[in-house]
Amino acid sequence: MIRTLLSKLIVLTAITTVPLSVVADVDDLRNTQKSNANEWRLHKNDARHKIKVYVKNEEGQKLRSFKVEGVIDAPLETLLRIQSDVENYARWYFEIAEVKLLKKVSDKEFYFYMVHDAPIGLPKRDVILRTVIEPMSKKQPYVQLKMTSVPDYMPPRPPYVRMEAENYIVRYTPLSKTQTLREVEGFINPGGSSPAWAINFVSGKGPYTNMMGIRRMSLLPQYADSKEPLPYTFFE
């Protein structure tokens, strides 16, 4: 697989300049082949923004899981407001073409729909996600959200390709009144005929982009200065 990818990049180089990020990903793919299954490996360390991204080769799977952790200089409630505001995910979520809240089941559960952009020549992917909130309590010093794809929740929407999996566990741990640790662990399978190396590239890039995005959103007054009650139960 690595030889094939390198050959494609050599051809691409003859046509245009290959971004350094792509070259770096070739090295990452090479390292992936040498890594042991079920072992988290540091993929990106952004010390300036206090973000680390890890990837893991699941045993028997060509696709990788990912984990990202970042310390954000914002109160816990500010980040929860952003996470709750589904209709504005496209402002900070990686490659989102469309997003909408489908159903609020309760104050701890909701469903939403997203369409992911795709490279030219490939169909966009869509996904329905069920989100279940596990509130912060005396026994649990963090807020956790479990987001699980439910492909059969609604009929297909051609020409979009329904994603087979886009599962996340998102955890928010307050470090102080003005600083929060955000951790996300997940796995994606966009379905269709996308090559594993391309999916793995996105699974490393997307989580970092999302972390930078929510960090940027936390500075907006509509979230940072809001006095409105949170729309879901995050504390017990």
QUIBEL-V733464 format. One record per residue. N is the residue number from 1. RES is the residue in one letter. OMEGA is omega as a letter, one per 30 degrees, with the letter a starting at -180 (none if undefined). Layout:
# QUIBEL-V733464
N;RES;OMEGA
N;RES;OMEGA
This chain:
# QUIBEL-V733464
1;M;a
2;I;l
3;R;l
4;T;l
5;L;l
6;L;l
7;S;l
8;K;a
9;L;l
10;I;l
11;V;a
12;L;l
13;T;a
14;A;a
15;I;a
16;T;l
17;T;l
18;V;l
19;P;l
20;L;a
21;S;l
22;V;l
23;V;l
24;A;a
25;D;l
26;V;l
27;D;l
28;D;l
29;L;l
30;R;l
31;N;l
32;T;a
33;Q;a
34;K;a
35;S;l
36;N;l
37;A;l
38;N;l
39;E;l
40;W;a
41;R;l
42;L;a
43;H;a
44;K;l
45;N;l
46;D;a
47;A;a
48;R;a
49;H;l
50;K;a
51;I;l
52;K;l
53;V;l
54;Y;l
55;V;a
56;K;l
57;N;l
58;E;a
59;E;l
60;G;a
61;Q;l
62;K;a
63;L;a
64;R;l
65;S;l
66;F;l
67;K;l
68;V;l
69;E;a
70;G;l
71;V;a
72;I;l
73;D;l
74;A;l
75;P;l
76;L;a
77;E;l
78;T;a
79;L;l
80;L;l
81;R;l
82;I;a
83;Q;a
84;S;a
85;D;a
86;V;a
87;E;a
88;N;l
89;Y;a
90;A;a
91;R;a
92;W;a
93;Y;a
94;F;l
95;E;l
96;I;l
97;A;a
98;E;l
99;V;l
100;K;l
101;L;a
102;L;a
103;K;l
104;K;a
105;V;a
106;S;l
107;D;l
108;K;a
109;E;l
110;F;l
111;Y;l
112;F;a
113;Y;l
114;M;l
115;V;l
116;H;l
117;D;l
118;A;l
119;P;l
120;I;l
121;G;l
122;L;l
123;P;l
124;K;l
125;R;l
126;D;a
127;V;l
128;I;a
129;L;l
130;R;a
131;T;l
132;V;a
133;I;l
134;E;a
135;P;l
136;M;a
137;S;l
138;K;a
139;K;a
140;Q;a
141;P;l
142;Y;l
143;V;a
144;Q;l
145;L;l
146;K;a
147;M;a
148;T;l
149;S;l
150;V;a
151;P;a
152;D;a
153;Y;l
154;M;a
155;P;l
156;P;l
157;R;l
158;P;g
159;P;l
160;Y;l
161;V;a
162;R;l
163;M;l
164;E;a
165;A;l
166;E;a
167;N;a
168;Y;l
169;I;a
170;V;a
171;R;l
172;Y;l
173;T;l
174;P;l
175;L;l
176;S;l
177;K;a
178;T;a
179;Q;a
180;T;l
181;L;l
182;R;l
183;E;l
184;V;l
185;E;a
186;G;a
187;F;l
188;I;l
189;N;a
190;P;a
191;G;a
192;G;a
193;S;l
194;S;l
195;P;a
196;A;a
197;W;l
198;A;l
199;I;a
200;N;l
201;F;a
202;V;a
203;S;l
204;G;a
205;K;a
206;G;a
207;P;l
208;Y;l
209;T;l
210;N;l
211;M;l
212;M;a
213;G;a
214;I;l
215;R;l
216;R;a
217;M;a
218;S;l
219;L;a
220;L;a
221;P;a
222;Q;l
223;Y;a
224;A;a
225;D;a
226;S;l
227;K;a
228;E;l
229;P;l
230;L;a
231;P;l
232;Y;a
233;T;a
234;F;a
235;F;l
236;E;none
